[in-house]
Amino acid sequence: MNKHAIEIQKLYYGFPVILVSFYNRAGIPNLATLSSSFSLGNMICLGFGRGGHAIGAIREVGQFVVNVPDRNLMEAIEICGYSSGAEHDKFALSGLTPVDAVQVKAPLVAECPISLECEVSHLDEEGGYVIVVGSIVQRHIATTLLDDQLHLKNEAVDPVYFVGDHHDRAYRYLAQQQADQKGTFLPARNDVVWR
Ligand SMILES: Cc1cc2nc3c(=O)[nH]c(=O)nc-3n(C[C@H](O)[C@H](O)[C@H](O)COP(=O)(O)O)c2cc1C
């Protein structure tokens, strides 16, 4: 594969868009669009630009919800990513509905098929960014994404991916109802035990 070694400031190689919701110190619900996250087990890590309303509130209250929207919520994704909670009630602006969480003091977004209740366990600053390490304490998954044994229907999950570089960024969507099971592509080998 031929490659260019290039100097670019940004490369988003495909990150699921999330809506992070919270109550501020006055108990007002709000939310912000993010693409910077990863999760392992019950740990979740989010990256915020310094100075936004959402990170200011989450720093104070220590609790938040990570909501995973699907392609039906593109307008809300952009409204919550192109406005600040310092000036707007983004639930009202986007038409999304806040619903009380079970374990944490933060609102779930009713319209999102996946919501993760989280508590801040660690907060760090790196360059112009605030890194929030959270602990997932409760997961909510739409019944349409679960089979009759309450296992995730992998082929039904429909996240929106954020991709691009400094020049241009865009949303990408998964082929619907298509998934290959983990381990499907391992070649048969007598000399290797796949773990
Ligand atoms: C698709 C998309 C992805 C975004 N990802 C991030 C992100 O990962 N981190 C971040 O701090 N801001 C991100 N933003 C920008 C924030 O959503 C935006 O700055 C917003 O106005 C912050 O609102 P707040 O002031 O209420 O916190 C993203 C925006 C969009 C549209």
The ligand as an SDF file (V2000), in Angstrom:
LIG
                    3D

 31 33  0  0  0  0  0  0  0  0999 V2000
  -19.7910   16.0330   15.3840 C   0  0  0  0  0  0  0  0  0  0  0  0
  -19.2090   16.8740   16.4720 C   0  0  0  0  0  0  0  0  0  0  0  0
  -18.2410   16.3550   17.3130 C   0  0  0  0  0  0  0  0  0  0  0  0
  -17.7000   17.1190   18.3390 C   0  0  0  0  0  0  0  0  0  0  0  0
  -16.7710   16.5650   19.1740 N   0  0  0  0  0  0  0  0  0  0  0  0
  -16.2930   17.2820   20.2270 C   0  0  0  0  0  0  0  0  0  0  0  0
  -15.3900   16.6890   21.1530 C   0  0  0  0  0  0  0  0  0  0  0  0
  -15.0310   15.5240   21.0540 O   0  0  0  0  0  0  0  0  0  0  0  0
  -14.9700   17.4520   22.2030 N   0  0  0  0  0  0  0  0  0  0  0  0
  -15.3690   18.7590   22.3680 C   0  0  0  0  0  0  0  0  0  0  0  0
  -14.9560   19.4060   23.3330 O   0  0  0  0  0  0  0  0  0  0  0  0
  -16.2200   19.3450   21.4880 N   0  0  0  0  0  0  0  0  0  0  0  0
  -16.6910   18.6400   20.4440 C   0  0  0  0  0  0  0  0  0  0  0  0
  -17.5680   19.2130   19.5620 N   0  0  0  0  0  0  0  0  0  0  0  0
  -17.8960   20.6470   19.7150 C   0  0  0  0  0  0  0  0  0  0  0  0
  -18.8760   20.9260   20.8580 C   0  0  0  0  0  0  0  0  0  0  0  0
  -20.0500   20.1700   20.7210 O   0  0  0  0  0  0  0  0  0  0  0  0
  -19.2110   22.4120   20.8240 C   0  0  0  0  0  0  0  0  0  0  0  0
  -18.0230   23.1410   21.1340 O   0  0  0  0  0  0  0  0  0  0  0  0
  -20.3300   22.8270   21.7430 C   0  0  0  0  0  0  0  0  0  0  0  0
  -20.6790   24.1540   21.4110 O   0  0  0  0  0  0  0  0  0  0  0  0
  -19.9480   22.7660   23.1980 C   0  0  0  0  0  0  0  0  0  0  0  0
  -21.0590   23.1970   23.9360 O   0  0  0  0  0  0  0  0  0  0  0  0
  -20.9890   23.6310   25.4580 P   0  0  0  0  0  0  0  0  0  0  0  0
  -20.3770   25.0210   25.5130 O   0  0  0  0  0  0  0  0  0  0  0  0
  -22.4220   23.6390   25.8720 O   0  0  0  0  0  0  0  0  0  0  0  0
  -20.1360   22.6530   26.1860 O   0  0  0  0  0  0  0  0  0  0  0  0
  -18.1320   18.4670   18.5240 C   0  0  0  0  0  0  0  0  0  0  0  0
  -19.1070   18.9980   17.6710 C   0  0  0  0  0  0  0  0  0  0  0  0
  -19.6490   18.2140   16.6550 C   0  0  0  0  0  0  0  0  0  0  0  0
  -20.7070   18.8010   15.7620 C   0  0  0  0  0  0  0  0  0  0  0  0
  1  2  1  0
  2  3  1  0
  2 30  2  0
  3  4  2  0
  4  5  1  0
  4 28  1  0
  5  6  2  0
  6  7  1  0
  6 13  1  0
  7  8  2  0
  7  9  1  0
  9 10  1  0
 10 11  2  0
 10 12  1  0
 12 13  2  0
 13 14  1  0
 14 15  1  0
 14 28  1  0
 15 16  1  0
 16 17  1  0
 16 18  1  0
 18 19  1  0
 18 20  1  0
 20 21  1  0
 20 22  1  0
 22 23  1  0
 23 24  1  0
 24 25  2  0
 24 26  1  0
 24 27  1  0
 28 29  2  0
 29 30  1  0
 30 31  1  0
M  END
$$$$
